[in-house]
Amino acid sequence: MLGVNGYVSPNTERREPMLERKRQEYHNFVEQYYSTRHQDIHRDMYRQVCPATLMSLLSTMLFIHK
């Protein structure tokens, strides 16, 4: 997990609370946005994002194996 500036805090006293906060933020975002894909207003966007994500993943895998 990365902090605000992109790094994990070297201070061990602050590291775990920061990681826990970031985990909670992540779970809140998943809960907030993932369920909206079933709503009519977001359905078309989800149909576009899903294949684009798969294509990006596949192209990334091609570069990793080279």
C-alpha positions as CSV (number, residue, x, y, z in Angstrom):
1,M,0.0,0.0,0.0
2,L,1.2,3.4,-0.8
3,G,0.8,6.6,1.2
4,V,-0.2,10.0,-0.2
5,N,3.2,10.6,-1.7
6,G,3.4,7.1,-3.1
7,Y,5.4,5.5,-0.4
8,V,4.7,3.5,2.7
9,S,5.6,5.4,5.8
10,P,9.0,4.5,7.2
11,N,7.7,5.3,10.7
12,T,6.3,2.0,12.0
13,E,4.0,3.8,14.4
14,R,2.2,5.5,11.5
15,R,2.5,2.7,8.9
16,E,-0.2,0.3,10.2
17,P,-2.8,3.0,10.8
18,M,-2.2,4.4,7.4
19,L,-2.4,1.0,5.7
20,E,-5.6,0.3,7.6
21,R,-7.1,3.6,6.5
22,K,-6.2,2.9,2.9
23,R,-7.7,-0.6,3.1
24,Q,-10.9,0.9,4.5
25,E,-11.0,3.6,1.7
26,Y,-10.6,0.8,-0.9
27,H,-13.4,-1.3,0.5
28,N,-15.7,1.8,0.7
29,F,-15.0,2.6,-3.0
30,V,-15.6,-1.0,-4.0
31,E,-18.9,-1.0,-2.1
32,Q,-19.9,2.4,-3.5
33,Y,-19.1,1.9,-7.2
34,Y,-19.1,-1.9,-7.9
35,S,-22.7,-2.3,-7.1
36,T,-23.7,0.6,-9.4
37,R,-22.9,-1.4,-12.5
38,H,-26.3,-3.0,-12.2
39,Q,-28.1,0.3,-12.3
40,D,-29.5,1.3,-15.7
41,I,-27.7,4.6,-15.7
42,H,-24.2,2.9,-15.5
43,R,-24.9,-0.3,-17.5
44,D,-23.6,1.0,-20.8
45,M,-20.4,2.4,-19.3
46,Y,-19.7,-1.0,-17.6
47,R,-20.1,-2.7,-20.9
48,Q,-17.4,-0.5,-22.4
49,V,-15.0,-0.7,-19.4
50,C,-15.2,-4.4,-19.0
51,P,-13.8,-5.4,-22.4
52,A,-11.3,-2.5,-22.4
53,T,-9.9,-3.7,-19.1
54,L,-9.5,-7.2,-20.5
55,M,-7.7,-6.0,-23.6
56,S,-5.4,-3.9,-21.4
57,L,-4.6,-6.9,-19.3
58,L,-3.9,-9.1,-22.3
59,S,-1.6,-6.5,-23.9
60,T,0.2,-6.0,-20.6
61,M,0.8,-9.8,-20.4
62,L,2.3,-9.8,-23.9
63,F,4.9,-7.2,-22.8
64,I,5.7,-9.1,-19.6
65,H,6.6,-12.3,-21.5
66,K,9.0,-10.6,-23.9
